[in-house]
Amino acid sequence: MEIKEIKIEDLRPEEFIKQKIKEISSVVGDGLAVNALSGGVDSSAVTMLGHKALGERLKTYFIENGLMREGEPQKIVSLFKELGVPVEIVDAKKEFFNALKGITDPEEKREAITQTFYKDVFGRLVKESGAKYLLQGTNYTDVEETVAGVKRQHNILEQVGIDTQKQYGYKVIEPIIQLRKSAVREIAKALGLPEEIYKRPPFPGPALSARVIGEVTPERVETVRKATKIVEEELSGTGAFQYLAILHQDRVTGVRGGRRDFGLQIEVRCWESKDALVGTPTKLSYDILDKLAARMTQEVPGVVSVTYNITRKPPSTIEAV
């Protein structure tokens, strides 16, 4: 399936919004649709498009997979309630961690996330609600990286030959699939979403599992969750495209109180980019890096080493997994 990109310089936000509302209404007709809201700019923009097109015939869910930022489900539900969009939290932590148990290969992790999300969780929600459609925030870069073989984005389905109707029991609607992140931000702003949403740094579909090298367990996710909170607090004022913390697999030797502390290593990444296709590490000051290291080793249990990635994309990628 060929998808034609709408470049940001050619984007007319109000026209785009009207067109997508009309398309969603036409496809769904008098039926119901369900929607996956994660709180990122992509899924938030699609939520608002679906809400404007379908009103109460859109059932919006926040899937609590145990892999999100600290306090994220409650924060996003509260924010969208203020916007007039009811959101139901679905507790699926057990399902996701069971699916990820024992897996260390990055592609196998993504496949486990995909099957759990689309087949197990949303397959069940679709049957319970009677909906025949799922709205989701796939963007152009997601498709491009998957087709090019860089990494399989968990939300890429029809583009790699998956018949969602046959495998999962519903059709997928992807209103922003022609847009890159910068263009999606313009749509989100035009839809009336607050700045804290449309200016949010990107967050991966597989959530914090994409930031754990090695097996994904509740304990390891909690470590990277605490590290993520520190990174976002310290780097939110940099204006960077994206910033994140990664938990490495091997333990490293550290020293506390004059004794060896065989502990954890956190890698910090901070990127300058416009479209996520290419990226340059932000030239952070030593004072900022020093503060990050101090907070990580003092506030995140077990961390004895903090590193900063200085490799461009390519050959690196923005996310590690």
C-alpha positions as CSV (number, residue, x, y, z in Angstrom):
1,M,0.0,0.0,0.0
2,E,1.6,3.3,-1.1
3,I,1.2,6.2,1.2
4,K,1.9,9.7,0.0
5,E,3.5,12.0,2.6
6,I,2.0,15.4,3.3
7,K,5.0,17.6,4.0
8,I,4.6,20.2,6.7
9,E,5.1,23.1,4.2
10,D,2.1,21.8,2.3
11,L,-0.1,21.1,5.3
12,R,-3.3,23.1,5.8
13,P,-4.3,22.1,9.3
14,E,-7.9,23.2,9.2
15,E,-8.5,21.6,5.8
16,F,-6.8,18.4,6.9
17,I,-8.9,18.2,10.1
18,K,-12.2,18.7,8.2
19,Q,-11.2,16.1,5.6
20,K,-10.2,13.5,8.3
21,I,-13.4,14.1,10.3
22,K,-15.4,13.5,7.2
23,E,-13.4,10.4,6.3
24,I,-13.8,8.8,9.7
25,S,-17.5,9.5,9.8
26,S,-17.9,8.0,6.3
27,V,-15.9,4.8,7.1
28,V,-17.5,4.1,10.5
29,G,-21.0,5.1,9.4
30,D,-23.6,4.5,12.1
31,G,-21.3,2.0,13.9
32,L,-18.9,2.2,16.8
33,A,-15.1,2.6,16.9
34,V,-12.6,2.1,19.7
35,N,-9.5,4.2,20.2
36,A,-6.1,3.7,21.7
37,L,-5.0,6.7,23.7
38,S,-1.5,6.7,25.1
39,G,-1.1,10.4,25.8
40,G,1.5,11.1,23.1
41,V,0.8,13.7,20.4
42,D,0.0,11.1,17.8
43,S,-2.7,9.2,19.7
44,S,-4.0,12.5,21.3
45,A,-4.5,14.1,17.8
46,V,-6.3,10.9,16.6
47,T,-8.5,10.9,19.7
48,M,-9.7,14.4,19.1
49,L,-10.3,13.7,15.4
50,G,-12.3,10.6,16.3
51,H,-14.2,12.4,19.0
52,K,-15.2,15.3,16.6
53,A,-16.2,12.7,14.0
54,L,-18.1,10.2,16.1
55,G,-18.9,11.7,19.5
56,E,-20.2,9.1,21.9
57,R,-19.8,6.4,19.2
58,L,-16.0,6.5,19.9
59,K,-14.9,4.4,22.9
60,T,-11.5,5.6,24.1
61,Y,-9.3,3.4,26.2
62,F,-6.0,4.0,27.9
63,I,-4.2,0.6,28.1
64,E,-2.4,0.4,31.4
65,N,0.3,-2.1,30.3
66,G,2.6,-1.4,33.2
67,L,5.1,0.2,30.9
68,M,4.1,3.8,31.0
69,R,5.6,6.9,32.7
70,E,5.0,7.5,36.4
71,G,1.3,8.6,37.0
72,E,0.6,8.7,33.2
73,P,-2.8,6.9,33.1
74,Q,-4.5,9.1,35.7
75,K,-2.9,12.3,34.3
76,I,-4.1,11.6,30.7
77,V,-7.6,10.5,31.7
78,S,-8.0,13.7,33.8
79,L,-6.7,16.0,31.0
80,F,-9.0,14.5,28.4
81,K,-12.0,14.6,30.8
82,E,-11.4,18.4,30.8
83,L,-11.6,18.3,27.0
84,G,-14.9,16.5,27.1
85,V,-13.5,13.1,26.1
86,P,-14.3,10.2,28.5
87,V,-11.4,7.7,28.7
88,E,-11.5,4.3,30.4
89,I,-8.4,2.8,31.9
90,V,-7.9,-0.9,31.1
91,D,-5.6,-2.8,33.4
92,A,-3.6,-5.1,31.2
93,K,-0.3,-5.2,33.1
94,K,-0.4,-8.9,33.8
95,E,-1.0,-9.7,30.1
96,F,1.9,-7.6,28.9
97,F,4.5,-8.8,31.4
98,N,3.5,-12.4,30.8
99,A,3.9,-11.9,27.1
100,L,7.4,-10.3,27.6
101,K,8.7,-12.9,30.1
102,G,12.0,-14.4,29.1
103,I,12.3,-12.3,25.9
104,T,15.5,-10.4,25.2
105,D,15.5,-10.0,21.4
106,P,14.3,-6.5,20.3
107,E,12.1,-7.7,17.4
108,E,10.6,-10.5,19.5
109,K,9.7,-7.9,22.2
110,R,8.0,-5.8,19.6
111,E,6.1,-8.8,18.2
112,A,5.0,-9.7,21.8
113,I,3.7,-6.1,22.3
114,T,1.9,-6.2,19.0
115,Q,0.1,-9.5,19.6
116,T,-0.8,-8.6,23.2
117,F,-2.1,-5.2,22.2
118,Y,-4.0,-5.9,19.0
119,K,-5.1,-9.5,19.5
120,D,-5.5,-10.0,23.2
121,V,-6.5,-6.6,24.6
122,F,-8.1,-4.8,21.8
123,G,-9.6,-8.0,20.3
124,R,-11.4,-8.4,23.6
125,L,-12.5,-4.8,23.8
126,V,-13.8,-4.8,20.2
127,K,-15.9,-7.9,20.9
128,E,-17.3,-6.5,24.2
129,S,-18.2,-3.1,22.6
130,G,-19.5,-4.4,19.3
131,A,-17.1,-2.0,17.5
132,K,-15.7,-2.9,14.0
133,Y,-13.0,-0.2,13.8
134,L,-9.9,0.8,15.8
135,L,-8.5,4.3,15.4
136,Q,-4.7,4.7,16.1
137,G,-2.0,7.2,15.6
138,T,0.4,5.6,13.1
139,N,2.6,8.3,11.5
140,Y,4.6,8.4,8.3
141,T,8.0,7.8,10.0
142,D,6.6,4.6,11.7
143,V,5.8,3.2,8.3
144,E,9.0,4.3,6.7
145,E,11.3,2.8,9.4
146,T,9.4,-0.5,9.3
147,V,9.3,-0.9,5.5
148,A,13.0,0.0,5.3
149,G,13.8,-2.7,7.9
150,V,15.3,-0.3,10.5
151,K,12.9,-1.6,13.2
152,R,9.4,-3.0,13.3
153,Q,7.1,-0.4,14.8
154,H,4.4,-2.3,16.8
155,N,1.6,-0.3,15.1
156,I,2.5,-1.2,11.5
157,L,0.0,-3.8,10.4
158,E,-1.6,-3.6,6.9
159,Q,1.7,-2.1,5.5
160,V,3.5,-5.4,6.3
161,G,0.7,-7.6,5.0
162,I,-1.4,-8.2,8.2
163,D,-5.1,-8.5,7.5
164,T,-6.4,-6.9,10.7
165,Q,-10.0,-7.9,10.0
166,K,-9.0,-11.6,9.6
167,Q,-6.5,-11.7,12.4
168,Y,-8.1,-9.5,15.0
169,G,-11.7,-9.0,14.0
170,Y,-11.6,-5.3,13.2
171,K,-10.3,-2.7,10.6
172,V,-7.7,-0.1,11.5
173,I,-8.2,3.6,10.7
174,E,-5.0,5.7,10.6
175,P,-5.9,9.4,10.1
176,I,-2.4,10.8,10.5
177,I,-0.4,8.2,8.6
178,Q,0.6,10.7,5.9
179,L,2.3,13.1,8.5
180,R,5.6,13.2,10.3
181,K,5.8,14.2,13.9
182,S,6.3,17.9,13.3
183,A,3.2,18.0,11.1
184,V,1.2,16.0,13.7
185,R,2.1,18.7,16.3
186,E,0.5,21.4,14.0
187,I,-2.7,19.3,13.7
188,A,-2.8,18.7,17.5
189,K,-2.4,22.4,18.1
190,A,-5.2,23.2,15.6
191,L,-7.4,20.7,17.3
192,G,-7.2,22.7,20.6
193,L,-5.0,20.3,22.5
194,P,-2.9,22.0,25.2
195,E,0.8,22.8,24.8
196,E,1.8,20.1,27.2
197,I,0.4,17.5,24.7
198,Y,1.4,19.0,21.3
199,K,4.9,19.8,22.5
200,R,5.5,16.5,24.3
201,P,8.7,14.7,23.3
202,P,8.0,11.5,21.4
203,F,7.4,8.3,23.4
204,P,7.7,4.8,21.8
205,G,4.6,2.7,21.2
206,P,6.1,-0.2,23.2
207,A,6.6,2.4,25.9
208,L,9.3,1.7,28.5
209,S,9.9,-1.8,27.2
210,A,11.8,-0.1,24.3
211,R,14.1,1.4,26.9
212,V,15.1,-1.8,28.7
213,I,17.9,-3.7,27.1
214,G,17.4,-7.4,28.0
215,E,14.4,-8.9,29.7
216,V,11.5,-6.7,30.5
217,T,10.3,-7.2,34.1
218,P,8.2,-5.1,36.5
219,E,11.4,-4.4,38.5
220,R,13.5,-3.3,35.6
221,V,10.7,-1.1,34.2
222,E,10.4,0.6,37.6
223,T,14.1,1.4,37.4
224,V,13.9,3.0,34.0
225,R,10.6,4.7,35.0
226,K,12.4,6.5,37.9
227,A,15.3,7.4,35.6
228,T,12.9,8.7,32.9
229,K,11.3,11.0,35.4
230,I,14.7,12.5,36.3
231,V,15.7,12.9,32.6
232,E,12.4,14.6,31.7
233,E,12.6,16.9,34.7
234,E,16.2,18.0,34.0
235,L,16.0,18.2,30.2
236,S,12.5,19.5,29.5
237,G,14.0,23.0,29.3
238,T,16.5,22.2,26.6
239,G,14.1,22.4,23.7
240,A,15.4,19.1,22.4
241,F,13.4,16.9,20.1
242,Q,13.5,13.9,22.5
243,Y,15.3,12.8,25.6
244,L,15.2,9.4,27.4
245,A,16.8,7.0,29.8
246,I,17.9,3.4,28.9
247,L,18.6,0.6,31.3
248,H,21.4,-1.6,30.1
249,Q,21.4,-5.4,30.6
250,D,24.8,-6.1,32.2
251,R,25.6,-5.0,35.7
252,V,28.8,-2.9,36.2
253,T,31.2,-2.5,39.0
254,G,30.7,0.6,41.2
255,V,31.9,1.7,44.7
256,R,29.8,2.8,47.7
257,G,31.1,3.3,51.2
258,G,34.5,1.9,50.2
259,R,33.0,-1.4,49.0
260,R,32.1,-2.8,45.6
261,D,28.6,-2.1,44.5
262,F,27.8,-4.4,41.6
263,G,25.1,-2.2,40.1
264,L,23.1,-0.9,37.1
265,Q,24.0,1.3,34.2
266,I,21.7,4.0,32.8
267,E,22.4,5.5,29.4
268,V,20.9,9.0,28.7
269,R,20.1,10.1,25.2
270,C,19.0,13.6,24.1
271,W,18.4,14.5,20.4
272,E,18.1,17.4,18.0
273,S,15.9,16.4,15.1
274,K,13.0,17.6,13.0
275,D,11.5,14.3,11.7
276,A,13.2,11.5,13.6
277,L,14.8,10.4,10.3
278,V,18.2,11.8,11.3
279,G,19.3,13.1,14.7
280,T,22.2,14.8,16.4
281,P,23.0,14.4,20.1
282,T,22.3,17.7,22.0
283,K,25.5,19.3,23.3
284,L,24.5,19.4,26.9
285,S,26.7,21.3,29.4
286,Y,28.9,19.3,31.8
287,D,26.9,20.8,34.7
288,I,23.7,19.3,33.3
289,L,25.3,15.9,32.8
290,D,26.9,16.0,36.2
291,K,23.5,16.7,37.8
292,L,21.9,13.9,35.9
293,A,24.5,11.5,37.1
294,A,24.2,12.7,40.7
295,R,20.4,12.3,40.7
296,M,20.4,9.0,39.0
297,T,22.9,7.4,41.4
298,Q,21.3,8.9,44.5
299,E,17.6,8.5,43.6
300,V,17.4,5.4,41.4
301,P,18.1,2.3,43.5
302,G,21.0,0.2,42.2
303,V,22.4,2.7,39.7
304,V,26.2,3.1,39.8
305,S,27.0,4.3,36.3
306,V,25.4,7.0,34.0
307,T,26.6,7.5,30.4
308,Y,25.6,9.9,27.6
309,N,25.2,8.8,24.0
310,I,27.1,11.0,21.6
311,T,26.4,9.0,18.4
312,R,24.4,10.6,15.5
313,K,21.4,8.9,13.9
314,P,22.4,7.1,11.6
315,P,24.2,4.9,12.5
316,S,22.5,5.1,15.9
317,T,18.8,5.3,16.4
318,I,16.8,7.5,18.7
319,E,15.4,4.6,20.8
320,A,17.7,1.7,21.7
321,V,15.4,-1.3,21.2
